[in-house]
Amino acid sequence: MTAAGILSGVNLLVERLVPLGMLLVAAVSVPIMLWSPSGLARLEALQAQRETLGLEVSRLEREIEQLRFQAESIKTSPSSIERVARDELGLVRRTELVMQFKRE
């Protein structure tokens, strides 16, 4: 047999075995990767976490909007300013009398 014939036989063998080998490797490794702890279970856990975090972001955005509204109200509304002064700072008008009682 000549060198060209041997080379031709090797090429034919490589052309058939390499794709078959790659297919075999893929057929074994894909299921292992899917069912491993870092596969589908991890993907589902991450999707659930993403949904939870999305709900948390929505809640925080609503809270931020409420706080912005309150801040604007405190800046511009005299009644809001008075409420904050009374409730949070303990201020009273000059004409008001403050009575303190002892707790028993």
C-alpha positions in Angstrom: 0.0 0.0 0.0 1.3 3.4 -0.9 1.6 6.5 1.4 -1.2 8.2 -0.5 -3.5 5.2 0.1 -2.7 5.2 3.9 -3.2 8.9 4.1 -6.5 8.6 2.3 -7.6 5.9 4.8 -6.6 8.0 7.8 -8.4 11.0 6.4 -11.6 9.0 5.8 -11.3 7.6 9.4 -10.8 11.1 10.9 -13.7 12.6 8.8 -16.1 9.9 10.2 -14.8 9.5 13.8 -14.3 13.2 14.7 -17.9 14.2 14.2 -19.1 11.0 15.8 -16.8 11.7 18.8 -18.0 15.2 19.1 -21.6 14.0 19.0 -20.9 11.5 21.8 -19.2 14.1 23.9 -22.1 16.5 23.5 -24.6 13.7 24.2 -22.9 13.0 27.5 -21.9 16.5 28.7 -25.1 18.4 28.0 -27.3 16.3 30.3 -24.6 16.4 33.0 -24.5 20.2 32.7 -28.2 20.6 32.7 -28.9 18.5 35.8 -25.8 19.5 37.8 -26.2 21.9 40.7 -25.1 24.8 38.5 -27.5 23.8 35.7 -31.3 24.0 35.5 -31.8 24.2 39.2 -29.5 27.2 39.5 -31.2 28.8 36.5 -34.6 28.4 38.1 -33.4 29.8 41.4 -31.9 32.8 39.7 -35.1 33.5 37.8 -37.1 33.3 41.0 -34.6 35.7 42.7 -34.8 38.0 39.7 -38.6 38.1 40.0 -38.4 38.8 43.8 -35.9 41.5 43.2 -38.1 43.1 40.5 -41.0 43.3 43.0 -38.7 44.8 45.6 -37.5 47.4 43.0 -41.1 48.3 42.2 -41.9 48.7 45.9 -38.9 50.9 46.5 -39.7 53.0 43.5 -43.2 53.6 44.9 -41.8 54.5 48.3 -39.3 56.9 46.7 -42.2 58.6 44.8 -44.1 59.0 48.1 -41.1 60.4 49.9 -40.5 62.9 47.1 -44.2 64.0 47.3 -43.8 64.4 51.1 -40.6 66.3 50.7 -42.2 68.7 48.2 -45.3 69.1 50.4 -43.1 69.9 53.4 -41.2 72.5 51.4 -44.3 74.3 50.1 -47.3 73.6 52.3 -47.7 75.7 55.5 -49.8 73.1 57.2 -47.2 70.4 56.4 -44.4 72.7 57.8 -46.5 73.2 61.0 -47.2 69.5 61.4 -43.5 68.7 61.1 -42.5 71.5 63.5 -45.1 70.3 66.1 -44.7 66.5 65.7 -41.0 66.0 65.1 -39.5 69.1 66.6 -41.9 69.6 69.5 -42.4 73.3 68.7 -45.5 75.3 69.8 -46.9 78.7 69.1 -46.2 81.6 71.4 -49.8 81.8 72.4 -50.1 78.1 73.3 -49.7 76.7 76.7 -47.8 73.4 77.1 -48.9 71.1 79.9 -46.7 68.2 81.0 -47.9 65.3 83.1 -45.9 62.9 85.1 -46.3 59.2 84.1 -46.8 56.8 86.9 
